[in-house]
Amino acid sequence: MSDNNENKFNKVKYDNDYIKNNYDQVRFTVKKGKKEELKIHCSKFGYKSLNDFINQAVNEKIARDLGEI
């Protein structure tokens, strides 16, 4: 029986295509060591991920700037 890779579902490609079509990506830079500090903070305070923390922080800052908080 031959292994036909063309017919196999490629989850990585599917996930990457989904993200590409449904999300914008924003990249930002922090000083060495800050990323690990942020990860520790996120796990300590129960955030699902670093991305979750950043999204909540951005949304909170926008709401504060607009006087909604």
Secondary structure, DSSP 8 states (H G I E B T S, - for coil): ----GGGS--HHHHHHHHHHHH---------TTHHHHHHHHHHHTT-S-HHHHHHHHHHHHHHHHTT--
